[in-house]
Amino acid sequence: MDTPTAEPTQTFPPEPTLTPSITPTETPLPPLALPTEAVNAPAFMVWDGTPTYLGDSMPGYSFRVTYDPDLWALTADQFGYPAIGHRNIPYCVISVTSGRGMPGNVTVEHDVLYTGSLAFDVGMAFENGVLKFITYTGGDGTIITAFEVSFQEQSETCIADAVTVLSTLRSVPSSQATPQP
């Protein structure tokens, strides 16, 4: 019996295709949602919270900072923690923080800020040479806590306004602290 045989076929090597180059781009989170400014708000409001360094703070005390409600609003940061956001500078935020590691492309320069009876260790974090955020760690002898000031634009104004708030830091008995929503 005759069995059919397949005709020989010619195969060609695959042609290389161009792979599109990928350019990483930063996708910023949306700015914080700030509550509407209260009508006839008091000249100053307070933000009370738990110190971030509980082991270095006296038990039963909270931190308190005072802020101008025309400039700042109490809100929640992207992780749901209390923070205050600047009403006039998007992405200018003061939030609580604590020490943590940094990626290899971030360097931190330290300074000390004395304001009244307060002393803050100031950590300025630079990513690839660009100032990204500043941490302020300090207290009044009763509490030790840390704040992060982050920004994307108008950094000098944001930092100056934030230092005005942070310089009001003081400890209050937790029983007198304003409850957070």
LINLIN-V945044 format. One record per residue. N is the residue number from 0. SS is DSSP state (H for helix, E for strand, L for the rest). PHI is phi as a letter, one per 20 degrees, with the letter a starting at -180 (999 if undefined). NEAR is the number of other ideal C-beta (glycine too) atoms within 12 Angstrom. Layout:
n->(N;N)
ss->(SS;SS)
phi->(PHI;PHI)
near->(NEAR;NEAR)
//
This chain:
n->(0;1;2;3;4;5;6;7;8;9;10;11;12;13;14;15;16;17;18;19;20;21;22;23;24;25;26;27;28;29;30;31;32;33;34;35;36;37;38;39;40;41;42;43;44;45;46;47;48;49;50;51;52;53;54;55;56;57;58;59;60;61;62;63;64;65;66;67;68;69;70;71;72;73;74;75;76;77;78;79;80;81;82;83;84;85;86;87;88;89;90;91;92;93;94;95;96;97;98;99;100;101;102;103;104;105;106;107;108;109;110;111;112;113;114;115;116;117;118;119;120;121;122;123;124;125;126;127;128;129;130;131;132;133;134;135;136;137;138;139;140;141;142;143;144;145;146;147;148;149;150;151;152;153;154;155;156;157;158;159;160;161;162;163;164;165;166;167;168;169;170;171;172;173;174;175;176;177;178;179;180)
ss->(L;L;L;L;L;L;L;L;L;L;L;L;L;L;L;L;L;L;L;L;L;L;L;L;L;L;L;L;L;L;L;L;L;L;L;L;L;L;L;L;L;L;L;L;E;E;E;E;E;E;L;L;L;H;H;H;L;L;L;L;E;E;E;E;E;E;E;L;L;L;L;E;E;E;E;E;L;L;L;L;L;E;E;E;E;E;L;L;L;L;L;L;E;E;E;E;L;L;L;L;L;L;L;L;L;E;E;E;E;E;E;E;E;E;E;L;L;E;E;E;E;E;E;E;E;E;E;L;L;E;E;E;E;E;E;E;E;E;E;L;L;L;L;E;E;E;E;E;E;E;L;L;L;L;H;H;H;H;H;H;H;H;H;H;H;H;L;L;L;E;E;E;E;H;H;H;L;L;L;L;L)
phi->(999;e;d;f;d;f;f;f;d;d;d;d;f;f;e;f;d;f;e;f;f;d;d;f;c;f;d;f;f;f;f;f;e;d;f;f;f;f;f;l;f;f;f;c;c;d;c;d;a;f;g;e;d;f;f;d;d;f;f;n;c;d;e;b;c;d;c;e;f;f;d;c;c;f;b;c;f;f;d;n;e;f;b;d;d;f;f;d;c;g;m;e;c;d;c;f;b;b;f;a;f;c;f;f;e;d;d;c;d;d;b;c;d;d;b;m;e;d;c;d;e;d;d;e;e;d;d;l;n;d;f;d;a;c;d;c;d;a;a;d;n;e;c;c;b;c;c;d;d;d;a;c;b;l;g;f;f;g;f;f;f;f;f;g;f;f;f;e;g;b;e;c;g;g;f;d;f;f;f;e;f)
near->(3;4;5;6;6;6;6;6;6;6;6;6;6;6;6;6;6;6;6;6;6;6;6;6;6;11;6;14;15;12;24;32;17;27;18;11;18;15;8;8;19;13;13;18;25;29;39;33;34;28;36;29;24;22;12;20;25;21;15;17;30;35;43;32;43;26;35;26;28;19;28;37;32;37;28;21;25;18;14;13;24;31;36;44;38;38;27;20;30;21;28;36;41;46;38;36;28;22;18;16;9;17;13;8;13;20;18;24;16;17;17;15;26;15;21;15;16;30;21;31;25;30;31;28;29;20;18;13;12;16;25;26;33;37;35;40;35;38;32;28;16;26;36;30;41;35;46;35;44;36;32;23;17;17;24;16;18;33;30;20;29;41;28;24;38;41;25;30;43;30;31;27;17;24;11;15;24;20;15;22;11)
//
